[in-house]
Amino acid sequence: MRSVNRDLLDPNFESYRLSLDSIPTYNVELDAAVAEVKLKDSQYTLDHVRAFGMYNYLHIDPWYEDSVYFVDSKCRVLSLTVTLPMFSERLGEPFIIVHSLAHVHSHVHTIEVLLLRVQKDPSDTKGSGFSISLEWITVDNSAGQSENEERKYGVRKRRVMKGKSVPHYAAVEPQGKGISVASEKPFAFTEVDGLPLEEPPAEDMEVENSDPIYFWQQTEEDVTVSVRLPEGTTKDDIRFKLTVDCLRVRVGDYAPLLDGQLFAPVDPEASAWTIKDDKSLEVSLQKRSEGPLWSEVILGDRRGEYLMNDEQKSQLQQRLSYLTAEDLNSNPEKDKPPCNAQELEDCDMFPEDSSTLMRFDGATLKPTNVVSLGSHQFLFSVHIDPSEMPAFCLRHDVDALLWQPRPNQDDIWEHISTFNALGYVQASKRDKKFATCAPNFSYAALCECLRRVFIYRQPSPVDTVLFNRKQGRQVGQVAKQQVANLDTHDPVLGFRATNERLFVLTANNLFVLKVNN
C-alpha cells in the first residue's frame, strides 16, 4: 500500500551547494490589498491558527500553466476570468475550502466541495473546547431533466466527518468515489444530510470452526498476514496494536485472534492494515532486517498456515539441512521475555501520538485503508496532474518523498519523486510558512513568513571536473540551492509553484520569480 521506490532514492547525495546565480523577480503592485481574514479574539486555539492563520491565499489553476488567482479587498477575483453556475446556498458557520473538483457523468455536471470548520464542542471539557469538521458537499445540475426545463444546480448530498485536529491533507477522489484524510487525530463520518449517521445493529460474531484462522506469506522485506474475521465485522470492531516486537489483533471485547511476540522485529511506522472483502484483515509487516525468513508470525502460535512458493521451499529446505539438535536447543528466542500487553503502543487507525492517513469509501463512508505515518512528518501537498488528487510530501529520514494517491490501484499511494535531504533542510527553517514543488519535480521551494524564499534544485550535471576530497571520487552532479529576498515588509500570504515560475503573494504585492527557462 505504501512502499518506497528505492530507485528514486540517492544514498550518495551529499548536500546542496549555494548558487549565487540571480533569480529574475518581477513585482506586481496591487491596486487593492488581498482580502486577508484576521482571527477573532474567540479564535484563539492552535487549530484556529493552523486552519486559518496558515491559509494559502494564492490559488493555482492546474489546467493552465502559470495561471494563479486570489481575492482582493474589493471582492474581485484577480488574474483569472471565472464563470460560476448560478447557484447560492447558505452553508452555516465560517469555513475554508480545502479541496474541490468537477466531473461529468451521464450529462450531469457535478461539483465536489470539501469544507473545513473549527467549531465549539461543549462535550470537549478536557481539551480546547473545539472540534474540527470536514463537510463533503456534492452539488449537481440533475434537477430539471426535461427538454424544456432549465437545469438548476442544487445540493444533492452533504456528509460531515469530525475529528480533534486540523488535517494535514484532505481531498476528494476523482468522480467523488472516496476521500483521503491525513491528520494527527482520526476522523469519522458522523452525519449525512443533517441526520446522525446510524451504525447497523451488531451481529453475532462467531468464527467458523475451521483451521487455520490466518494465512501468511513473506518476502525478504515484509510479511503479509491475512486474518479471518467473524461475520459482520466492521472497522470499528477492529482492535489492532503493534510495536517493534509484539502484535495484537482482536475483534471488540472478544479474545484476541493474534496476540504475542513476533518472530523478529518489524518497523511499525512502515506497517499497515486493511480490510479485504469484509471477510479478512490483511496486515503488512515491514521487516526491520531484510533477508532472514521467518518460521512463524507469533512465537508459539500454530493456528496459521504459511503459503510458500517453490523458491522459498527450496531455501527453507537448505536452511533446515544445517540445523542440529544442539542448534534447536540453543534457540535465542527462548530467552526473550514474553510480550507485555501493557507495553503495547498504538500503531493502528487511532494513534494518539502520530499521524494517520485514511481512505474512506464514498458509498459506505467507512475506512478502507489506514496507514500510520509515525515519524514521517507531513511537509506539503501539491497538484501534479489536474486529473488526479493532490500529491503529498512526507519526510523519510533526511529526504522528502512525494506520494501520489492512486485510488484505482492496489498500491493506492504511489511514491513518485524524491527531494534529497529536503526533510533535514526544512527542519532548520524555524520561520517557514509554506512549502511546495514544481509539477515536473525539477525543484522544491520554501518560504518564510517574511521576505526570504529558498529554492532547492534537483542534481544536475556539472560542466567542470569536481572531486569529493573525503572519498576521492569524481562528482558528476551538483544540487543547487538559491535564496531570494523579496522587496517587501509585508508577511507572505500565498505561495505557489509551476515548472517555470514561483509566485509569492503578500498583502500588497504579487512577486513572480523566474526559476526555470
SEMAR-556643 format. One record per residue (C-alpha): residue number from 1; residue in three letters; x negated, y, z negated. Coordinates in nm, 4 decimals. Example, Ala and Ser with C-alpha at 12.3 -4.5 7.8 and 13.67 -1.06 7.14 Angstrom:
<nodes>
   num   residuo         xx         yy         zz
     1       ALA    -1.2300    -0.4500    -0.7800
     2       SER    -1.3670    -0.1060    -0.7140
</nodes>
This chain:
<nodes>
   num   residuo         xx         yy         zz
     1       MET     0.0000     0.0000     0.0000
     2       ARG    -0.2796     0.2441    -0.0857
     3       SER    -0.6179     0.1058     0.0258
     4       VAL    -0.9154     0.3275     0.1044
     5       ASN    -1.0518     0.3104     0.4585
     6       ARG    -1.4216     0.2673     0.3840
     7       ASP    -1.5135     0.3614     0.7412
     8       LEU    -1.4075     0.7160     0.6533
     9       LEU    -1.6459     0.7373     0.3547
    10       ASP    -2.0059     0.8550     0.3812
    11       PRO    -2.2230     0.7185     0.0965
    12       ASN    -2.5242     0.9100     0.2337
    13       PHE    -2.3609     1.2528     0.2167
    14       GLU    -2.5917     1.4902     0.0293
    15       SER    -2.4369     1.8353    -0.0085
    16       TYR    -2.3034     2.1416     0.1677
    17       ARG    -2.5586     2.3912     0.2965
    18       LEU    -2.4664     2.7581     0.2610
    19       SER    -2.4352     2.9180     0.6037
    20       LEU    -2.4871     3.2924     0.6474
    21       ASP    -2.3031     3.2959     0.9789
    22       SER    -2.0438     3.5711     0.9719
    23       ILE    -1.6755     3.4855     0.9917
    24       PRO    -1.4726     3.7226     1.2127
    25       THR    -1.1979     3.8631     0.9906
    26       TYR    -0.9008     4.0670     1.1090
    27       ASN    -0.6960     4.2782     0.8694
    28       VAL    -0.3308     4.3498     0.9464
    29       GLU    -0.1903     4.6169     0.7152
    30       LEU     0.1749     4.5564     0.6324
    31       ASP     0.4279     4.8396     0.6512
    32       ALA     0.6169     4.6848     0.3586
    33       ALA     0.4929     4.4731     0.0701
    34       VAL     0.5522     4.0998     0.0511
    35       ALA     0.8720     4.0060    -0.1330
    36       GLU     0.6952     3.8682    -0.4383
    37       VAL     0.9210     3.7264    -0.7119
    38       LYS     0.7961     3.8176    -1.0597
    39       LEU     0.8528     3.5837    -1.3516
    40       LYS     1.1072     3.6996    -1.6098
    41       ASP     1.0480     3.7054    -1.9837
    42       SER     1.2696     3.3973    -2.0158
    43       GLN     1.0489     3.2060    -1.7683
    44       TYR     0.7520     3.1519    -1.9951
    45       THR     0.6637     2.7829    -1.9717
    46       LEU     0.3762     2.6215    -1.7825
    47       ASP     0.6307     2.4608    -1.5498
    48       HIS     0.7605     2.8065    -1.4538
    49       VAL     0.4059     2.9151    -1.3709
    50       ARG     0.3424     2.6008    -1.1651
    51       ALA     0.6716     2.6243    -0.9771
    52       PHE     0.6983     2.9990    -0.9173
    53       GLY     0.3685     3.1657    -1.0157
    54       MET     0.1648     2.9399    -0.7830
    55       TYR     0.4152     2.9603    -0.4964
    56       ASN     0.2620     2.9936    -0.1490
    57       TYR     0.4450     3.2831     0.0197
    58       LEU     0.2842     3.2206     0.3582
    59       HIS     0.4506     2.9566     0.5777
    60       ILE     0.3095     2.7942     0.8892
    61       ASP     0.5071     2.6730     1.1878
    62       PRO     0.3838     2.3171     1.2562
    63       TRP     0.5271     2.3212     1.6098
    64       TYR     0.3388     2.6344     1.7243
    65       GLU    -0.0356     2.6697     1.6732
    66       ASP    -0.1491     2.9829     1.4859
    67       SER     0.2017     3.0970     1.4007
    68       VAL     0.2752     3.1988     1.0410
    69       TYR     0.5546     3.3914     0.8756
    70       PHE     0.6603     3.5451     0.5445
    71       VAL     0.9379     3.7587     0.3938
    72       ASP     0.8736     4.1239     0.3029
    73       SER     1.0432     4.3536     0.0528
    74       LYS     1.2829     4.4729     0.3236
    75       CYS     1.4145     4.1165     0.3578
    76       ARG     1.2569     4.0774     0.7007
    77       VAL     1.1078     3.7520     0.8244
    78       LEU     0.7930     3.8734     0.9951
    79       SER     0.5789     3.7402     1.2801
    80       LEU     0.8348     3.4885     1.3984
    81       THR     1.1782     3.5171     1.5560
    82       VAL     1.4132     3.2925     1.3628
    83       THR     1.7548     3.1658     1.4728
    84       LEU     1.9664     3.0131     1.1972
    85       PRO     2.3027     2.8372     1.2223
    86       MET     2.5996     3.0348     1.0941
    87       PHE     2.6085     2.8713     0.7537
    88       SER     2.6291     3.0046     0.3993
    89       GLU     2.6625     2.8159     0.0723
    90       ARG     2.6168     2.9099    -0.2925
    91       LEU     2.3641     2.6684    -0.4391
    92       GLY     2.3657     2.7734    -0.8041
    93       GLU     2.0595     2.8671    -1.0080
    94       PRO     1.7405     3.0141    -0.8562
    95       PHE     1.5271     2.7695    -0.6620
    96       ILE     1.2386     2.7352    -0.4213
    97       ILE     1.2429     2.5239    -0.1049
    98       VAL     0.9683     2.2625    -0.1347
    99       HIS     1.0414     2.0853     0.1945
   100       SER     1.2876     2.0873     0.4828
   101       LEU     1.3274     1.9208     0.8210
   102       ALA     1.5793     1.8817     1.1006
   103       HIS     1.6792     1.5803     1.3093
   104       VAL     1.9449     1.4873     1.5639
   105       HIS     2.1414     1.1627     1.5763
   106       SER     2.4453     1.0903     1.7946
   107       HIS     2.4627     1.4594     1.8923
   108       VAL     2.4890     1.5630     1.5266
   109       HIS     2.2294     1.8188     1.4159
   110       THR     2.1229     1.7535     1.0567
   111       ILE     1.9060     1.9619     0.8240
   112       GLU     1.7486     1.8073     0.5123
   113       VAL     1.6500     2.0548     0.2392
   114       LEU     1.4695     1.9833    -0.0886
   115       LEU     1.5134     2.2448    -0.3631
   116       LEU     1.3214     2.2758    -0.6908
   117       ARG     1.4589     2.4344    -1.0066
   118       VAL     1.3394     2.4823    -1.3639
   119       GLN     1.6489     2.4592    -1.5852
   120       LYS     1.7214     2.4834    -1.9550
   121       ASP     1.7685     2.1440    -2.1145
   122       PRO     1.9452     2.1523    -2.4563
   123       SER     1.8628     1.7835    -2.5100
   124       ASP     1.4879     1.8556    -2.4966
   125       THR     1.4408     1.9556    -2.8602
   126       LYS     1.0778     1.8427    -2.8923
   127       GLY     0.9406     1.9827    -2.5662
   128       SER     0.9604     2.3147    -2.3835
   129       GLY     1.3414     2.3119    -2.3705
   130       PHE     1.3368     2.2999    -1.9910
   131       SER     1.3643     2.0219    -1.7341
   132       ILE     1.2789     2.0046    -1.3649
   133       SER     1.5347     1.9186    -1.0999
   134       LEU     1.4934     1.8348    -0.7322
   135       GLU     1.8107     1.8688    -0.5272
   136       TRP     1.8203     1.6963    -0.1898
   137       ILE     2.0841     1.8635     0.0275
   138       THR     2.1965     1.7355     0.3676
   139       VAL     2.3604     1.9904     0.5989
   140       ASP     2.5018     1.8983     0.9415
   141       ASN     2.7498     2.0090     1.2064
   142       SER     2.9602     1.6932     1.2110
   143       ALA     3.2733     1.8994     1.1375
   144       GLY     3.4749     1.9924     1.4447
   145       GLN     3.4233     1.6918     1.6664
   146       SER     3.6979     1.7708     1.9196
   147       GLU     3.6054     1.9277     2.2532
   148       ASN     3.7974     2.2472     2.1887
   149       GLU     3.6842     2.2891     1.8306
   150       GLU     3.3583     2.4603     1.7475
   151       ARG     3.1211     2.2512     1.5398
   152       LYS     3.0623     2.4064     1.1999
   153       TYR     2.7751     2.3444     0.9633
   154       GLY     2.8528     2.2241     0.6138
   155       VAL     2.7013     2.0417     0.3186
   156       ARG     2.7504     1.6701     0.3729
   157       LYS     2.5709     1.5376     0.0645
   158       ARG     2.3982     1.6667    -0.2484
   159       ARG     2.1722     1.4447    -0.4610
   160       VAL     1.9953     1.5577    -0.7790
   161       MET     1.6962     1.3971    -0.9435
   162       LYS     1.5395     1.5122    -1.2699
   163       GLY     1.2012     1.4929    -1.4378
   164       LYS     0.9864     1.6591    -1.7030
   165       SER     0.7104     1.8134    -1.4898
   166       VAL     0.6862     2.0183    -1.1711
   167       PRO     0.5980     1.7712    -0.8933
   168       HIS     0.2652     1.7986    -0.7153
   169       TYR     0.4316     1.6778    -0.3976
   170       ALA     0.7880     1.6204    -0.2803
   171       ALA     0.9036     1.5572     0.0766
   172       VAL     1.1909     1.4025     0.2705
   173       GLU     1.1150     1.1342     0.5280
   174       PRO     1.1928     1.1860     0.8976
   175       GLN     1.5598     1.1091     0.9724
   176       GLY     1.6310     1.1501     0.5989
   177       LYS     1.5800     0.7823     0.5149
   178       GLY     1.3944     0.8403     0.1892
   179       ILE     1.1956     1.0755    -0.0293
   180       SER     0.8486     1.0657    -0.1847
   181       VAL     0.7549     1.2410    -0.5092
   182       ALA     0.4177     1.2716    -0.6841
   183       SER     0.4324     1.4035    -1.0401
   184       GLU     0.2837     1.3753    -1.3870
   185       LYS     0.6187     1.2645    -1.5296
   186       PRO     0.8568     1.0309    -1.3413
   187       PHE     1.1697     1.1453    -1.1595
   188       ALA     1.5005     0.9601    -1.1272
   189       PHE     1.8268     1.0369    -0.9481
   190       THR     2.0990     1.1453    -1.1901
   191       GLU     2.3749     1.2999    -0.9803
   192       VAL     2.5451     1.2644    -0.6393
   193       ASP     2.7879     1.5282    -0.5086
   194       GLY     2.8364     1.6691    -0.8584
   195       LEU     2.9164     1.3348    -1.0222
   196       PRO     2.6849     1.1467    -1.2613
   197       LEU     2.5145     0.8530    -1.0990
   198       GLU     2.6619     0.5351    -1.2456
   199       GLU     2.4463     0.2278    -1.2774
   200       PRO     2.6047    -0.1043    -1.1703
   201       PRO     2.7021    -0.3352    -1.4577
   202       ALA     2.4204    -0.5589    -1.5753
   203       GLU     2.4430    -0.9208    -1.4666
   204       ASP     2.3268    -1.2273    -1.6490
   205       MET     1.9540    -1.2641    -1.5983
   206       GLU     1.8604    -1.6239    -1.5616
   207       VAL     1.5651    -1.7514    -1.3663
   208       GLU     1.6358    -2.0665    -1.1726
   209       ASN     1.4853    -2.3702    -1.3405
   210       SER     1.2218    -2.4491    -1.0809
   211       ASP     0.8454    -2.4228    -1.0778
   212       PRO     0.6423    -2.2240    -1.0061
   213       ILE     0.7663    -1.8848    -1.1258
   214       TYR     0.4998    -1.6958    -0.9302
   215       PHE     0.2680    -1.7352    -0.6324
   216       TRP    -0.0679    -1.5685    -0.5878
   217       GLN    -0.3328    -1.5089    -0.3245
   218       GLN    -0.6692    -1.3367    -0.3266
   219       THR    -0.9429    -1.1875    -0.1140
   220       GLU    -1.2883    -1.0741    -0.2163
   221       GLU    -1.1410    -0.7337    -0.3042
   222       ASP    -0.7971    -0.7930    -0.4546
   223       VAL    -0.5413    -1.0351    -0.5961
   224       THR    -0.1740    -1.0346    -0.4924
   225       VAL     0.0830    -1.1876    -0.7278
   226       SER     0.4464    -1.2460    -0.6291
   227       VAL     0.6648    -1.2952    -0.9395
   228       ARG     1.0117    -1.4458    -0.9038
   229       LEU     1.2737    -1.2180    -1.0606
   230       PRO     1.6069    -1.3054    -1.2230
   231       GLU     1.9097    -1.2397    -1.0072
   232       GLY     2.0379    -0.8821    -1.0325
   233       THR     1.7094    -0.7300    -1.1478
   234       THR     1.6600    -0.3593    -1.0678
   235       LYS     1.3549    -0.1372    -1.1019
   236       ASP     1.4893    -0.0030    -1.4328
   237       ASP     1.4704    -0.3540    -1.5795
   238       ILE     1.1025    -0.3989    -1.4971
   239       ARG     0.8524    -0.3520    -1.7804
   240       PHE     0.5044    -0.3509    -1.6288
   241       LYS     0.1839    -0.2774    -1.8184
   242       LEU    -0.1730    -0.3142    -1.7007
   243       THR    -0.5177    -0.2490    -1.8436
   244       VAL    -0.8605    -0.3488    -1.7232
   245       ASP    -0.8325    -0.6937    -1.8839
   246       CYS    -0.4630    -0.7590    -1.9551
   247       LEU    -0.1328    -0.7778    -1.7657
   248       ARG     0.2243    -0.7928    -1.8919
   249       VAL     0.5382    -0.8289    -1.6766
   250       ARG     0.8810    -0.8629    -1.8338
   251       VAL     1.2460    -0.8009    -1.7472
   252       GLY     1.4363    -0.5951    -2.0032
   253       ASP     1.4033    -0.7367    -2.3525
   254       TYR     1.3584    -1.0928    -2.2336
   255       ALA     1.0396    -1.2922    -2.2834
   256       PRO     0.7524    -1.1818    -2.0552
   257       LEU     0.7181    -1.3573    -1.7213
   258       LEU     0.3441    -1.2830    -1.7282
   259       ASP     0.1553    -1.1886    -2.0425
   260       GLY    -0.2098    -1.2280    -2.1300
   261       GLN    -0.5718    -1.1765    -2.0433
   262       LEU    -0.6679    -1.1551    -1.6766
   263       PHE    -0.9298    -1.3911    -1.5351
   264       ALA    -1.1562    -1.0929    -1.4570
   265       PRO    -1.1462    -0.7117    -1.4922
   266       VAL    -0.9426    -0.5044    -1.2468
   267       ASP    -0.9112    -0.1363    -1.1578
   268       PRO    -0.5704    -0.0239    -1.2952
   269       GLU    -0.5759     0.3034    -1.1009
   270       ALA    -0.6088     0.1233    -0.7668
   271       SER    -0.3440    -0.1378    -0.8549
   272       ALA     0.0268    -0.1121    -0.7743
   273       TRP     0.3568    -0.2977    -0.7690
   274       THR     0.6686    -0.3046    -0.5526
   275       ILE     0.9987    -0.4954    -0.5421
   276       LYS     1.0377    -0.7185    -0.2347
   277       ASP     1.3868    -0.8053    -0.1027
   278       ASP     1.5368    -0.7687    -0.4546
   279       LYS     1.4015    -1.1167    -0.5317
   280       SER     1.0382    -1.0791    -0.6317
   281       LEU     0.7947    -0.8347    -0.7841
   282       GLU     0.4753    -0.8062    -0.5803
   283       VAL     0.1730    -0.6955    -0.7840
   284       SER    -0.1507    -0.5915    -0.6154
   285       LEU    -0.4553    -0.6058    -0.8469
   286       GLN    -0.7776    -0.4434    -0.7293
   287       LYS    -1.0797    -0.6411    -0.8487
   288       ARG    -1.3388    -0.4351    -1.0292
   289       SER    -1.6160    -0.6549    -0.8857
   290       GLU    -1.5783    -0.7692    -0.5261
   291       GLY    -1.6661    -1.1233    -0.4250
   292       PRO    -1.6063    -1.3736    -0.7089
   293       LEU    -1.2962    -1.5874    -0.6593
   294       TRP    -1.0511    -1.6252    -0.9459
   295       SER    -0.9400    -1.9696    -1.0595
   296       GLU    -0.6239    -1.8294    -1.2236
   297       VAL    -0.4482    -1.4977    -1.2786
   298       ILE    -0.3727    -1.5178    -1.6523
   299       LEU    -0.6082    -1.7283    -1.8594
   300       GLY    -0.4298    -2.0486    -1.9629
   301       ASP    -0.1131    -1.9750    -1.7586
   302       ARG    -0.0391    -2.2704    -1.5296
   303       ARG     0.3079    -2.1625    -1.4146
   304       GLY     0.1837    -2.0089    -1.0879
   305       GLU     0.0844    -2.1616    -0.7563
   306       TYR    -0.2285    -2.0479    -0.5742
   307       LEU    -0.1957    -2.0156    -0.1957
   308       MET    -0.5328    -2.0657    -0.0235
   309       ASN    -0.6364    -2.0535     0.3388
   310       ASP    -0.8789    -2.3090     0.4842
   311       GLU    -1.1812    -2.0857     0.4391
   312       GLN    -1.1065    -2.0274     0.0713
   313       LYS    -1.0528    -2.4012     0.0180
   314       SER    -1.3983    -2.4704     0.1618
   315       GLN    -1.5567    -2.2033    -0.0596
   316       LEU    -1.3832    -2.3382    -0.3696
   317       GLN    -1.4945    -2.6952    -0.2991
   318       GLN    -1.8517    -2.5748    -0.2540
   319       ARG    -1.8416    -2.3923    -0.5870
   320       LEU    -1.6862    -2.6889    -0.7697
   321       SER    -1.9595    -2.9185    -0.6419
   322       TYR    -2.2143    -2.7332    -0.8537
   323       LEU    -2.0147    -2.7460    -1.1741
   324       THR    -2.1129    -2.9901    -1.4514
   325       ALA    -1.9576    -3.0833    -1.7807
   326       GLU    -2.2118    -2.8606    -1.9518
   327       ASP    -2.1099    -2.5655    -1.7358
   328       LEU    -1.7448    -2.6180    -1.8230
   329       ASN    -1.8136    -2.6382    -2.1960
   330       SER    -2.0080    -2.3114    -2.1881
   331       ASN    -1.7325    -2.1096    -2.0282
   332       PRO    -1.7929    -1.7494    -2.1447
   333       GLU    -1.4208    -1.6728    -2.1165
   334       LYS    -1.3564    -1.8887    -2.4258
   335       ASP    -1.5341    -1.6390    -2.6489
   336       LYS    -1.3264    -1.3414    -2.5357
   337       PRO    -1.0677    -1.2176    -2.7862
   338       PRO    -0.7024    -1.2711    -2.6942
   339       CYS    -0.5110    -0.9845    -2.5413
   340       ASN    -0.3709    -0.7426    -2.7988
   341       ALA    -0.0332    -0.6161    -2.6784
   342       GLN    -0.0713    -0.3001    -2.8890
   343       GLU    -0.3803    -0.2017    -2.6895
   344       LEU    -0.1987    -0.2131    -2.3548
   345       GLU    -0.1872     0.1178    -2.1697
   346       ASP     0.0822     0.2189    -1.9250
   347       CYS    -0.0206     0.1930    -1.5601
   348       ASP     0.3278     0.1476    -1.4266
   349       MET     0.6167     0.3543    -1.2989
   350       PHE     0.6414     0.5560    -1.6207
   351       PRO     0.2916     0.6559    -1.7369
   352       GLU     0.2829     0.9406    -1.9850
   353       ASP    -0.0783     1.0445    -1.9241
   354       SER    -0.1286     1.0108    -1.5486
   355       SER     0.0492     1.0983    -1.2252
   356       THR     0.2539     0.8583    -1.0160
   357       LEU     0.3537     0.8533    -0.6510
   358       MET     0.7040     0.7159    -0.5968
   359       ARG     0.9044     0.6465    -0.2831
   360       PHE     1.2885     0.6446    -0.3175
   361       ASP     1.5258     0.4859    -0.0684
   362       GLY     1.7764     0.7376     0.0684
   363       ALA     2.0684     0.4937     0.0614
   364       THR     2.0252     0.3239    -0.2769
   365       LEU     1.8391     0.6157    -0.4445
   366       LYS     1.6184     0.3515    -0.6080
   367       PRO     1.2353     0.3439    -0.6111
   368       THR     1.0903     0.1016    -0.3595
   369       ASN     0.7202     0.1792    -0.4088
   370       VAL     0.5349     0.3047    -0.7160
   371       VAL     0.1631     0.3801    -0.7391
   372       SER    -0.0279     0.5154    -1.0377
   373       LEU    -0.2615     0.7939    -0.9256
   374       GLY    -0.4535     0.7756    -1.2526
   375       SER    -0.7650     0.9923    -1.2339
   376       HIS    -0.7138     1.0606    -0.8621
   377       GLN    -0.6389     1.4309    -0.9047
   378       PHE    -0.3861     1.5836    -0.6652
   379       LEU    -0.5539     1.8620    -0.4661
   380       PHE    -0.3146     1.9881    -0.1975
   381       SER    -0.0611     1.8956     0.0708
   382       VAL    -0.0710     1.9952     0.4373
   383       HIS     0.1222     1.9420     0.7622
   384       ILE    -0.0926     1.7420     1.0058
   385       ASP     0.1745     1.6258     1.2516
   386       PRO     0.5075     1.8140     1.2671
   387       SER     0.6916     1.4870     1.3357
   388       GLU     0.5512     1.3312     1.0163
   389       MET     0.5873     1.4031     0.6468
   390       PRO     0.3274     1.6384     0.4944
   391       ALA    -0.0023     1.4674     0.4166
   392       PHE    -0.1532     1.4984     0.0684
   393       CYS    -0.5115     1.5114    -0.0553
   394       LEU    -0.6354     1.3269    -0.3665
   395       ARG    -0.9691     1.3304    -0.5408
   396       HIS    -1.1517     0.9971    -0.5173
   397       ASP    -1.4761     1.0025    -0.7194
   398       VAL    -1.6553     1.3120    -0.5819
   399       ASP    -1.4761     1.3081    -0.2442
   400       ALA    -1.1339     1.4295    -0.1350
   401       LEU    -0.9262     1.1763     0.0592
   402       LEU    -0.6363     1.2755     0.2830
   403       TRP    -0.3335     1.0422     0.2884
   404       GLN    -0.0526     1.0387     0.5453
   405       PRO     0.2848     0.8900     0.4436
   406       ARG     0.3959     0.6217     0.6918
   407       PRO     0.7397     0.5080     0.5630
   408       ASN     0.7929     0.2699     0.8545
   409       GLN     0.4704     0.0756     0.7964
   410       ASP     0.3743    -0.1860     0.5380
   411       ASP     0.0992     0.0444     0.4097
   412       ILE     0.3273     0.3408     0.3624
   413       TRP     0.0439     0.5748     0.2566
   414       GLU    -0.2482     0.5677     0.5012
   415       HIS    -0.5964     0.7090     0.4387
   416       ILE    -0.6640     0.9271     0.7472
   417       SER    -0.9600     1.1505     0.6626
   418       THR    -1.2279     1.2322     0.4041
   419       PHE    -1.3823     1.5615     0.2927
   420       ASN    -1.7174     1.4693     0.1444
   421       ALA    -1.7853     1.5943    -0.2100
   422       LEU    -1.4850     1.8320    -0.1976
   423       GLY    -1.3399     1.6738    -0.5116
   424       TYR    -1.6542     1.7672    -0.7002
   425       VAL    -1.6874     2.1113    -0.5383
   426       GLN    -1.3312     2.2262    -0.6055
   427       ALA    -1.3593     2.1314    -0.9733
   428       SER    -1.6198     2.4064    -1.0180
   429       LYS    -1.3838     2.6769    -0.8857
   430       ARG    -1.2106     2.7896    -1.2031
   431       ASP    -1.0223     3.0711    -1.0296
   432       LYS    -0.8979     2.8519    -0.7430
   433       LYS    -0.5384     2.9177    -0.6447
   434       PHE    -0.4789     2.7428    -0.3101
   435       ALA    -0.6472     2.4700    -0.1055
   436       THR    -0.5792     2.3399     0.2449
   437       CYS    -0.7430     2.1922     0.5548
   438       ALA    -0.7258     2.2144     0.9334
   439       PRO    -0.4853     1.9720     1.1060
   440       ASN    -0.7793     1.8248     1.3001
   441       PHE    -0.9789     1.7776     0.9744
   442       SER    -1.2650     1.9990     1.1027
   443       TYR    -1.2800     2.1943     0.7754
   444       ALA    -1.1256     2.2338     0.4314
   445       ALA    -1.0778     2.5667     0.2570
   446       LEU    -1.0246     2.7004    -0.0947
   447       CYS    -0.9259     3.0484    -0.2072
   448       GLU    -0.9465     3.2152    -0.5443
   449       CYS    -0.6821     3.4365    -0.6974
   450       LEU    -0.8739     3.7427    -0.5787
   451       ARG    -1.0762     3.8074    -0.2626
   452       ARG    -1.3036     3.5056    -0.2161
   453       VAL    -1.2434     3.2273     0.0369
   454       PHE    -1.4617     2.9153     0.0644
   455       ILE    -1.4840     2.7091     0.3842
   456       TYR    -1.6330     2.3576     0.3899
   457       ARG    -1.7031     2.2155     0.7345
   458       GLN    -1.7403     1.8533     0.8320
   459       PRO    -2.1000     1.7404     0.9015
   460       SER    -2.2233     1.8360     1.2485
   461       PRO    -2.5445     1.7544     1.4415
   462       VAL    -2.8426     1.9863     1.3884
   463       ASP    -3.0482     2.1365     1.6713
   464       THR    -3.3818     2.1047     1.4894
   465       VAL    -3.5547     1.8096     1.3256
   466       LEU    -3.4959     1.8015     0.9474
   467       PHE    -3.6216     1.5570     0.6861
   468       ASN    -3.4993     1.4684     0.3385
   469       ARG    -3.8048     1.5268     0.1187
   470       LYS    -3.6963     1.2876    -0.1559
   471       GLN    -3.6048     0.9963     0.0687
   472       GLY    -3.8395     1.0730     0.3561
   473       ARG    -3.5729     1.0151     0.6204
   474       GLN    -3.4620     1.2324     0.9070
   475       VAL    -3.1384     1.4274     0.8620
   476       GLY    -2.9208     1.4156     1.1718
   477       GLN    -2.6195     1.6086     1.0421
   478       VAL    -2.5573     1.9040     0.8106
   479       ALA    -2.2313     2.0100     0.6441
   480       LYS    -2.1996     2.3876     0.6209
   481       GLN    -2.0326     2.5968     0.3536
   482       GLN    -1.9215     2.9552     0.4224
   483       VAL    -1.7919     3.2256     0.1899
   484       ALA    -1.5725     3.5193     0.2918
   485       ASN    -1.4962     3.8234     0.0744
   486       LEU    -1.1706     3.9963     0.1610
   487       ASP    -1.1489     4.3747     0.1545
   488       THR    -0.8658     4.3975    -0.0967
   489       HIS    -0.7985     4.4095    -0.4687
   490       ASP    -0.4516     4.2537    -0.4388
   491       PRO    -0.4005     3.8932    -0.5533
   492       VAL    -0.3684     3.6225    -0.2894
   493       LEU    -0.0051     3.5186    -0.2339
   494       GLY    -0.0327     3.2833     0.0641
   495       PHE    -0.2920     3.0594     0.2282
   496       ARG    -0.2578     2.8503     0.5464
   497       ALA    -0.4963     2.6922     0.7977
   498       THR    -0.4822     2.6000     1.1652
   499       ASN    -0.7541     2.4373     1.3743
   500       GLU    -0.8993     2.7759     1.4703
   501       ARG    -0.7830     3.0268     1.2118
   502       LEU    -0.7342     3.0721     0.8400
   503       PHE    -0.4516     3.3013     0.7246
   504       VAL    -0.4653     3.4758     0.3856
   505       LEU    -0.1670     3.6792     0.2628
   506       THR    -0.1810     3.9453    -0.0089
   507       ALA     0.0884     4.1877    -0.1213
   508       ASN    -0.0006     4.4473     0.1429
   509       ASN    -0.2236     4.2716     0.3968
   510       LEU    -0.2454     3.9655     0.6184
   511       PHE    -0.6052     3.8547     0.6826
   512       VAL    -0.6906     3.6302     0.9780
   513       LEU    -1.0274     3.4515     0.9640
   514       LYS    -1.1623     3.3096     1.2903
   515       VAL    -1.3082     2.9777     1.1703
   516       ASN    -1.3484     2.7796     1.4948
   517       ASN    -1.3740     2.8794     1.8582
</nodes>
